[in-house]
Structure formats: structure tokens, C-alpha cells
Amino acid sequence: MTSVHDSATAQPSADSKHTARVARLWQTKLEPAITEIFDTGRGLDFPSYTSFYTDVYNCCTTTPAWEQASDLYSRIAPFFEAYTAKIYGDAPGDDALLVDYYDSQWDRFHQGAMVVDRLFAYLNRYFILPEYDSGHKDIVPVLNVAIAKWKMQVFEPLLPRLESAIAPLKAIQDEFASGNFTAAKLKEMRIRAA
């Protein structure tokens, strides 16, 4: 029988060490960097980009790679959910201001999502796409996670308020429904022309 003292001094399991490593990487480096990318609407300088990409690469290639990649991936959707909920919560109550707010937030968000997707390119290529191809259709590239959260947390809730003032919403709804996102299409998904 294990005593309280024995369990308190017992070595953590390998799984808990790896989970703690991913959690520390996420909390101290990746999440703050991703938040800054979205808050500022700017990308990263080359040294910073290389550092974060390397962190993701190391996380996905260090044993147990699949478990660490899975743990890292599991943190992405909640981040985007919380971030888009904040955007929705900050939307102006005045419908006359809403379209400009939506467009400015969309521009910053989709540009940030593309940068973050590139940061997670290794995860997308060697973890997400093989999982998706093997039948796990709920595991999708990081950009798709971001866009899906935007659609659910910002676009759909604001749609009734936006529909009354703007005609091109049907085309934007069709783009969201297609799930086929390219840089050119994302830029065109603004409510008002630039």
C-alpha cells in the first residue's frame, strides 16, 4: 500500500511530464505570441517566427510525438473560441458602426490566422492531415479551426444585424460554407470593399 508520503514524492509519469512541457510551451511562448499576432494584426520578424516554428517542430518530433502534437492541437480551438468570443463581445451596439467594426476585425483576424497557420505548418502537415486522411474529419488544419471559430462566434451571431444593411453577405456565407479558404478568398470576405 502506498503512503501519502510515497505518493507525494513519487516521480511524475512520462505522460504528465510531456503534458506539463506542452502546457508550459503553450502558456509561456505560443499563446502570448499568437495573442500578440492577433492583437496587433502584424506578423513576426524572421528570428521570432523561426523560434516559434522550431518550438512547434520540437514539440511534434519529441517522443512521444503523437501525444505532444495532440496535446498542442487540443489547445488551439479553445484559444480561437475565446479570442473570437472577445471580438463578438466588443462589437458595438450601434448597427451603423458594426460593419466597419466587423471588417476591421475580420482583416486583422484572417491575417493573423494565416500567420498562425504557417507557424503550425509542421503540425498541419505531419499530424493534422494524416489524422484527417485516416478518417478523423474533426481534426482540421489550424487555419480551418480559426475560420470555423470566427464563423460560429462572430459571423453567425452578428449576421442578423448585418443582413439588414449589407447585400454581399450571401457570397460570404457561401465562402464559409465551402470550407475552401485561400488567401485571395479570405481577403474578399469583407463586408465592405476596401
Secondary structure, DSSP 8 states (H G I E B T S, - for coil): ---HHHHHHS---HHHHHHHHHHHHIIIIIHHHHHHHHHH-----HHHHHHHHHHHHHHHHSSSHHHHHHHHHHTHHHHHHHHHHHHHHTS-S-HHHHHHHHHHHHHHHHHHHHHHHHHTHHHIIIIIHHHHHTT-TT---HHHHHHHHHIIIIIHHHHHHHHTT-STHHHHHHHHHH----HHHHHH--SS--
